[in-house]
């Protein structure tokens, strides 16, 4: 029993954090929101080169995984830096294709995994029971539609719709296209993809939460009213203390879910994943509300970068199905 | 990063489970906040101690098993999963004993710890005073030098378990001239049944004498009952309250067992259409798992040689609020039965949602059968062990925790955010020491 990141995992987080800090990710997110994908694609390539997408793929497909713990480590950093694009979706698609290959359907993996794993292209997908929209389909090379007992390569997507988070655009995938798997294999692989999507989203969301907390702590230390930093007032302190309590108890659920996905039986892992999804949804949304309130009117402006994380917190809470649906899984036992 | 236990840890778990299965009383003990219940819980401490299960983390010479923190957490999981009684010795074991290990003399450890482990001497804490609660350093009770010891005077209050306990420990002002309030305090142990000590029990919100006021009138305490150096009491006590808030006061095992009971009750009796309540049940399960994993994480840090400092305040805020929430959810699930109060443990009847009543078996068991039943789907449930088979004319009632277990637990939980440093104090600590926010007026 050693429920602690090892030195290598911490170094991985630090190196991603360093790379993303230097990359001006808020500017990339704003450009992405304006439909200019170049900076986001460049980020994706660097994230791929750092090995993030390889974590969900086995060695046979140029991966190093499956490594859910390291995937969680990476997505905390991607969330912390508000990196735009279908990153969770690409990981989930990699997991789906790798699972299909393991179940005797290797062709789609052979076709798409090398590019996705290396960061050369993105994938997006829709999964049964987890919402009708694919994220950033207009910026994705591979469009996977799972449902009705099959997995399809969709031939295209409908007009993307705006999300509350300007750096996210949502589109329905078009009907038809090549069916790459059906029956039990399709359902199994879609279930596995949802596991990875939930894990990566929970981790990304946690990173968003820590970014909101860190920025708000810095702000209330510097903002002076009544002759004192507003961060010295108990009402402000206690609200931020509650944010930290929420994040610090959501965090072990995220890493516990990652360990369960790697080592545990499937139903136990799915309870843990659902718990992580719910707990991060609540804690991070709570962090966003506190961050907005404690920044005052400044936080309510589109110009101020805080809005990048504020709105992402809201969007990620509902991604892959509402929190009620995930709670239902907890009570049902997986 | 893993959650696998070693073979030795698994073996330890099995040993604990087997012992508990054979020894946990089948009839629940009366509330430990009553005189009768206190005595019954004291006897249970003796039974635990006879086979070295009362203080597993202590060295063997004091009655323990020298278990590490992981084994201790494993034991706690098994203990509460088995439905074993609450620990009447908790104040001594989790507050005084760690202080003696860190600051006591070998003579004090040899004299104080073994009787504590056996439940022969049960300890109460004596921190708060009528004018010193959250601002504990403003306390006024005095310790005056006398030949061979100290003479105590003053008043302590909210002293948990003091109504029936044997001895108490706390802080006294030994140097009224010290330049700061938290200097000049001395940490002392004293008997509650000696001349000059008056114990006035206080009824907690349900009337049970769960705590007491202590009036001290020229109480002599020998030098051997001073812990650490005179005047160093604040530093020593803060180390103790760190333990109280931190890893040792509320083990995850307790909340895992509570969440498991709630989930079982929900599955057996919840209205599936009541999704609002279902969501709260889910949150109870999630919270217990979060607390377990958070604790494993801290235990791993501890084993890696890291100190757990102000983070223990995160712990205290979380478990104290969790405990209330899980009980509130259970009471809401119970509906009309949620106000049934069980002064002496539940021995009556409960109603079903349609208002009919089920007889309670006279020998309700407190054991939990954690083996998966054939087919594997139903959750673990309380079932009478074979040697305590119910009378043949008795139909097992719905698998459901007696309402009074929940109401007793609810009353106990309500105090959580208040004792061991109020949650307001904890939030100040979190904000200032973990987030680095500036100090301000309290």
Boltz contact constraints between the chains, C-beta under 6 A:
constraints:
  - contact:
      token1: [A, 1]
      token2: [B, 5]
      max_distance: 6.0
  - contact:
      token1: [A, 1]
      token2: [B, 70]
      max_distance: 6.0
  - contact:
      token1: [A, 2]
      token2: [B, 2]
      max_distance: 6.0
  - contact:
      token1: [A, 2]
      token2: [B, 300]
      max_distance: 6.0
  - contact:
      token1: [A, 3]
      token2: [B, 296]
      max_distance: 6.0
  - contact:
      token1: [A, 3]
      token2: [B, 297]
      max_distance: 6.0
  - contact:
      token1: [A, 3]
      token2: [B, 300]
      max_distance: 6.0
  - contact:
      token1: [A, 4]
      token2: [B, 300]
      max_distance: 6.0
  - contact:
      token1: [A, 5]
      token2: [B, 1]
      max_distance: 6.0
  - contact:
      token1: [A, 69]
      token2: [B, 1]
      max_distance: 6.0
  - contact:
      token1: [A, 217]
      token2: [B, 435]
      max_distance: 6.0
  - contact:
      token1: [A, 229]
      token2: [B, 438]
      max_distance: 6.0
  - contact:
      token1: [A, 231]
      token2: [B, 437]
      max_distance: 6.0
  - contact:
      token1: [A, 231]
      token2: [B, 438]
      max_distance: 6.0
  - contact:
      token1: [A, 232]
      token2: [B, 438]
      max_distance: 6.0
  - contact:
      token1: [A, 232]
      token2: [B, 440]
      max_distance: 6.0
  - contact:
      token1: [A, 233]
      token2: [B, 440]
      max_distance: 6.0
  - contact:
      token1: [A, 237]
      token2: [B, 431]
      max_distance: 6.0
  - contact:
      token1: [A, 237]
      token2: [B, 437]
      max_distance: 6.0
  - contact:
      token1: [A, 238]
      token2: [B, 427]
      max_distance: 6.0
  - contact:
      token1: [A, 240]
      token2: [B, 431]
      max_distance: 6.0
  - contact:
      token1: [A, 240]
      token2: [B, 435]
      max_distance: 6.0
  - contact:
      token1: [A, 241]
      token2: [B, 427]
      max_distance: 6.0
  - contact:
      token1: [A, 241]
      token2: [B, 430]
      max_distance: 6.0
  - contact:
      token1: [A, 241]
      token2: [B, 431]
      max_distance: 6.0
  - contact:
      token1: [A, 244]
      token2: [B, 430]
      max_distance: 6.0
  - contact:
      token1: [A, 245]
      token2: [B, 314]
      max_distance: 6.0
  - contact:
      token1: [A, 245]
      token2: [B, 317]
      max_distance: 6.0
  - contact:
      token1: [A, 245]
      token2: [B, 318]
      max_distance: 6.0
  - contact:
      token1: [A, 248]
      token2: [B, 314]
      max_distance: 6.0
  - contact:
      token1: [A, 249]
      token2: [B, 290]
      max_distance: 6.0
  - contact:
      token1: [A, 249]
      token2: [B, 294]
      max_distance: 6.0
  - contact:
      token1: [A, 249]
      token2: [B, 318]
      max_distance: 6.0
  - contact:
      token1: [A, 252]
      token2: [B, 293]
      max_distance: 6.0
  - contact:
      token1: [A, 252]
      token2: [B, 294]
      max_distance: 6.0
  - contact:
      token1: [A, 252]
      token2: [B, 297]
      max_distance: 6.0
  - contact:
      token1: [A, 253]
      token2: [B, 290]
      max_distance: 6.0
  - contact:
      token1: [A, 256]
      token2: [B, 293]
      max_distance: 6.0
  - contact:
      token1: [A, 259]
      token2: [B, 1]
      max_distance: 6.0
  - contact:
      token1: [A, 259]
      token2: [B, 3]
      max_distance: 6.0
  - contact:
      token1: [A, 275]
      token2: [B, 286]
      max_distance: 6.0
  - contact:
      token1: [A, 275]
      token2: [B, 289]
      max_distance: 6.0
  - contact:
      token1: [A, 278]
      token2: [B, 286]
      max_distance: 6.0
  - contact:
      token1: [A, 279]
      token2: [B, 286]
      max_distance: 6.0
  - contact:
      token1: [A, 327]
      token2: [B, 279]
      max_distance: 6.0
  - contact:
      token1: [A, 327]
      token2: [B, 282]
      max_distance: 6.0
  - contact:
      token1: [A, 330]
      token2: [B, 282]
      max_distance: 6.0
  - contact:
      token1: [A, 330]
      token2: [B, 285]
      max_distance: 6.0
  - contact:
      token1: [A, 330]
      token2: [B, 286]
      max_distance: 6.0
  - contact:
      token1: [A, 331]
      token2: [B, 278]
      max_distance: 6.0
  - contact:
      token1: [A, 331]
      token2: [B, 281]
      max_distance: 6.0
  - contact:
      token1: [A, 331]
      token2: [B, 282]
      max_distance: 6.0
